[in-house]
Amino acid sequence: MTKYTQNDAPLFEALKNYVEENVYAFHVPGHKHGKGNREFTQYVGSAVMGIDVNSMEDLDNLANPVGVIEEAHKLAAKAFGADYAYFLVNGTTSGIQAMIMAATEPGDKIIMPRNAHKSAFSALILSGAVPVYLYPEIDEDLDIALGISADKVQEAILANPDAKAVLILNPTYYGITSELEKIINVAHENNMAVLCDEAHGSHFYFHPDMPHGGITLGADICALSIHKTGGSMTQSSLLLSKGNRVEVSSIKSILNLLQSTSASYVLMASLDVARKQLATKGEEMLMKVIELSEYAREEINKIDGLKAITQKDIMSPYMLDPTKLVINVSKTGMTGYEIMRELRLKYHIQLEMADLSNIMAIISLGDEKDDVEHLIRSLKEFAKMNKNNGEITTGNIIRPEVIVAPRDAYYSKSRSILLDDAEGEICAEMIMAYPPGIPMICPGERITKDIIERVKLLKRQHCQLQGTEDPNIDHIKVLGHVYKV
């Protein structure tokens, strides 16, 4: 129990009290309330620098919270319907890594989607877990991955009854959910923990017209990027747990392995206040977000060559997060990358992401009608100036063959060769477009001609590619010899 209510922000209030006390700071950080970095302080404000402090008795310690951080954790758990909540200052990456490490041991199998975020694959390297990959259904017309069916999960469980956990995206980067409730039920029936990557789903818990959050449906652990859709600052996230399938003590211990011992109080305070806002005003604010999103879809779908994806376009039983404004541009004769670049240069619009066939805008708590109107007007003007020049064909979805377990591949001896010479080799690093950060190839997978050609295509589109030691991705590391999975 806690003496605070959802109208309180105990950590944020403690920080404000500390600032008002005018403490003489003979502790780190060395900028001493901003006085040691005046140029930066003048720009961001003395209030931000004033709460950028280090752990002390009245402000608690994230590594072993027993005071105001613990109280903030309790409030967050209650707001999301969890048993326990943990602040994350290394982003949702640390939460995804922690939940996979807590649910598995080296050599354990984990059933997971191949279109997961790169943090899930780094967790395989850290944990030593062995993946059993699930491939989502693909909408060929829209060129996006949908969700994972409960039948596919059940098939994987029957084929791998010794698996320890199932990881599900709720939702995918494109805002598509899976048959989560059925998946949770079938996994639990087979004594497997269910882990949810909810990096893009923190708002699901606060409006009835949203898809359901994983904790609400009975998932064991969920990692949420509050900074993406919940209003906190970048890099601040939450890890939620419920039930006893995964030991709570193990979660806390692993988080202390992964997170900084100098946790940012600015980030944690933003989490505290974001939770307060979601718990007390979330439904009202999200109603506005939904209305803006639906209005944008309706208007964009009047524009020749553009297709704003609606729930009707998504095959049942998958659901679409209404706040993800995904616009298919394949009939414009331009790629999503080209259109995103044009919108930034000519209209000062920065979209969330693009791929070869789509662009995406996220409508969230901070958007106003004027912002959405500017997006719509800009797309209309852009479409008039750029008449259809044919349809873009992006090719088939690539499904690399797993030859070596990711951890074995990562720690094996490797050599760097030209990408052009890599066909047939076993990859020793990742290549991904960011965003969304889903690897095209992972350590331990065979490099094919299709993968090489896709990388070259994305390079020609000036897509942000990352994951390799070579920043230009002209070379790639491959294994010196082959292991068996």
FENZI-V921339 format. One record per helix or strand of 3 or more residues. SS is the DSSP state (H for helix, E for strand). FROM is the first residue (numbers start at 1). TO is the last residue. Records with the same first field share a line. If there is no record, write none. Layout:
SS->FROM-TO ; FROM-TO
This chain:
H->10-20 ; 38-44 ; 46-50 ; 57-59 ; 62-64 ; 68-80 ; 91-103 ; 118-127 ; 150-159 ; 180-189 ; 202-206 ; 214-217 ; 226-229 ; 248-258 ; 265-300 ; 311-313 ; 330-332 ; 336-347 ; 369-385 ; 406-411 ; 419-421 ; 449-460
E->84-88 ; 109-113 ; 130-134 ; 165-169 ; 193-198 ; 221-224 ; 237-241 ; 324-328 ; 358-362 ; 414-418 ; 431-433 ; 438-441 ; 475-479
